[in-house]
Amino acid sequence: MMRASDHGIPHDLIDKAHCVVVVPGMKKAGFIFGAKYGRGFAVCRRHDGVGWSAPAAMRVEGGSVGFQIGASDTDVVLLVMNDRGMQHLLSDKFTIGGDATAAAG
């Protein structure tokens, strides 16, 4: 991933990240009602700052409703910058909002 043609993730961001979550092949699909699903792993820096923890399995699930049609398959890399961010990511949540996305390929 770091050797990707688009130059990957900047090293200074990875150096500052508290945790890294990788979800390869997250699938999204929708026609009026939509869903997303993906499985991956998270690793966090150890408290002494040396090395990373063992990988922990993660699952991303969600649903949506609104004007939408299509499907996508995306590799997701999340950089979590602090412990509070990881706790927020692990909590169950319900959100209301708007989003516009276009995908091709």
C-alpha atoms as one frame of an Amber mdcrd trajectory, in Angstrom:
protein
   0.000   0.000   0.000   2.825   2.398   0.797   4.302   1.695  -2.656   1.091
   2.563  -4.535   1.403   4.728  -7.637  -0.420   7.607  -5.943   2.395   7.735
  -3.347   0.340   6.043  -0.601  -0.135   7.506   2.853   2.330  10.212   3.962
   4.819   8.853   6.500   4.322  11.801   8.877   0.623  10.886   9.242   1.404
   7.250   9.994   4.065   8.343  12.511   1.421  10.403  14.382  -1.381   7.806
  14.180  -2.435   6.058  17.372  -4.230   3.246  15.492  -4.566   2.054  11.899
  -7.713   0.292  10.677  -7.641  -1.547   7.341 -10.876  -2.783   5.745 -10.111
  -4.339   2.345 -13.037  -4.690  -0.021 -15.738  -2.754   1.856 -18.903  -3.200
  -0.151 -21.639  -0.584  -0.565 -24.819  -0.992  -2.572 -28.078   0.854  -2.764
 -31.290   1.559  -4.577 -33.348   3.921  -2.403 -32.242   1.803   0.579 -28.541
   1.139   0.913 -26.156  -0.959   2.942 -22.435  -1.207   3.560 -20.410  -4.051
   4.985 -16.740  -4.796   5.470 -14.387  -6.781   7.660 -10.840  -5.884   8.517
  -8.290  -5.419  11.261  -7.071  -2.677  13.581  -3.666  -2.279  15.211  -2.731
   0.339  17.801   0.579   1.593  19.117   1.683   0.136  22.415   1.547   2.421
  25.449   5.353   2.601  25.617   5.367   3.849  21.991   7.494   0.966  20.725
   5.830  -1.318  18.189   2.202  -2.151  17.493  -0.389  -4.301  19.224  -1.669
  -7.597  17.903  -4.340  -7.163  15.222  -7.955  -6.965  16.372 -10.789  -7.981
  14.071 -13.191  -5.194  13.071 -16.512  -5.179  11.266 -18.093  -2.148   9.585
 -21.836  -2.253   8.943 -24.366   0.390   8.105 -27.497   1.321   6.263 -28.936
   4.362   4.568 -32.054   5.641   2.908 -32.439   8.305   0.235 -31.772   9.025
  -3.412 -29.092   6.486  -4.304 -28.366   3.834  -6.868 -25.257   1.784  -7.509
 -22.623  -0.348  -5.887 -18.960  -0.026  -5.007 -16.117  -2.078  -3.593 -13.499
   0.040  -1.813 -10.337  -0.589   0.204 -10.483   1.592   3.328  -7.564   2.700
   5.509  -8.447   4.728   8.603  -5.788   6.526  10.620  -7.004   7.131  14.166
  -4.992   9.913  15.724  -5.817   9.447  19.438  -7.341   7.008  21.940 -10.608
   8.952  22.116 -10.994   8.572  18.353 -10.641   4.789  18.606 -13.196   4.623
  21.424 -15.602   6.680  19.307 -15.016   4.400  16.320 -15.799   1.304  18.408
 -19.062   2.683  19.817 -22.428   2.010  18.202 -23.898   5.114  16.663 -26.771
   6.373  14.574 -26.156   9.376  12.342 -28.288  11.627  10.208 -26.580  13.546
   7.453 -26.042  14.116   3.789 -23.458  12.763   1.408 -22.725  12.931  -2.288
 -20.519  10.327  -3.911 -19.741   9.299  -7.460 -17.748   6.202  -8.350 -16.646
   4.777 -11.662 -14.177   2.217 -12.824
